């Protein structure tokens, strides 16, 4: 299954009122990590260093907030598919509401 198809499956599982989502992506061939890094740059893919079960973390935002638009993420994943980079993507934490930070009580 391609990255774009897996992302579509992840998006289909979300509740209609989701606000943001963490996705994790792994690449099968470590020699293709630089190709993945370039393709995921427009979706703000963060490379993960150290001992982790994934190579990149992506934050996807529904309509507003911090994160890339789902269409931008899907486009970046489709670029990975077109370049022949294989691996998998899965969903991490999904949030259904975002509240603005409370006003700072102390200071000016």
GISULSUL-V703205 format. One record per residue. N is the residue number from 1. SS is DSSP state (helix for helix, strand for strand, loop for the rest). OMEGA is omega in degrees with one decimal (999 if undefined). BURIAL is 1 if it has 24 or more other ideal C-beta (glycine too) atoms within 12 Angstrom, else 0. Layout:
n=[N/N]
ss=[SS/SS]
omega=[OMEGA/OMEGA]
burial=[BURIAL/BURIAL]
This chain:
n=[1/2/3/4/5/6/7/8/9/10/11/12/13/14/15/16/17/18/19/20/21/22/23/24/25/26/27/28/29/30/31/32/33/34/35/36/37/38/39/40/41/42/43/44/45/46/47/48/49/50/51/52/53/54/55/56/57/58/59/60/61/62/63/64/65/66/67/68/69/70/71/72/73/74/75/76/77/78/79/80/81/82/83/84/85/86/87/88/89/90/91/92/93/94/95/96/97/98/99/100/101/102/103/104/105/106/107/108]
ss=[loop/loop/helix/helix/helix/helix/helix/helix/helix/helix/helix/helix/helix/loop/loop/loop/loop/loop/loop/strand/strand/strand/strand/strand/strand/strand/strand/loop/loop/helix/helix/helix/helix/helix/helix/helix/helix/helix/helix/loop/helix/helix/helix/loop/loop/strand/strand/loop/loop/loop/loop/loop/loop/loop/loop/strand/strand/strand/strand/strand/strand/loop/loop/loop/loop/loop/loop/strand/strand/helix/helix/helix/helix/helix/helix/helix/helix/helix/helix/helix/helix/helix/helix/loop/loop/loop/strand/strand/strand/strand/strand/strand/strand/strand/strand/loop/loop/loop/loop/loop/loop/loop/loop/loop/loop/loop/loop/loop]
omega=[-177.8/177.9/-177.6/178.1/177.7/177.8/176.9/177.5/177.2/-179.0/179.8/-179.5/-174.5/173.7/-177.7/-176.6/-178.2/-178.7/178.4/-172.7/171.9/176.0/178.5/-174.9/175.5/-179.7/-177.7/-176.1/-178.8/178.7/179.8/-179.2/179.4/175.1/179.3/-179.8/179.6/-178.2/-176.3/-177.7/-178.3/178.2/-179.4/175.8/-178.4/176.0/-179.4/179.1/178.4/-177.8/178.3/179.1/179.0/-177.4/-177.8/172.5/179.6/173.0/-178.3/179.1/-178.6/-178.7/179.5/-179.8/-177.9/178.0/-179.4/176.8/-179.2/178.5/178.2/179.1/179.6/178.1/178.1/178.5/177.0/175.2/175.9/178.8/-179.4/179.7/177.6/176.7/-177.5/-179.8/178.4/178.8/177.6/-175.9/171.9/-179.4/174.6/-177.8/-176.9/176.5/175.9/176.9/175.2/178.9/179.1/179.0/179.8/-174.3/-174.2/177.4/-175.5/999]
burial=[0/0/1/1/0/1/1/0/0/1/1/0/0/1/0/0/0/1/1/1/1/1/1/1/1/1/1/0/0/0/0/0/1/0/1/1/1/0/1/1/0/0/1/0/1/0/0/0/0/0/0/0/0/1/1/1/1/1/1/1/1/1/0/0/0/0/1/1/1/1/0/1/1/1/0/1/1/1/1/1/1/0/0/0/1/0/1/1/1/1/1/0/0/1/0/0/0/0/0/0/0/0/0/0/0/0/0/0]
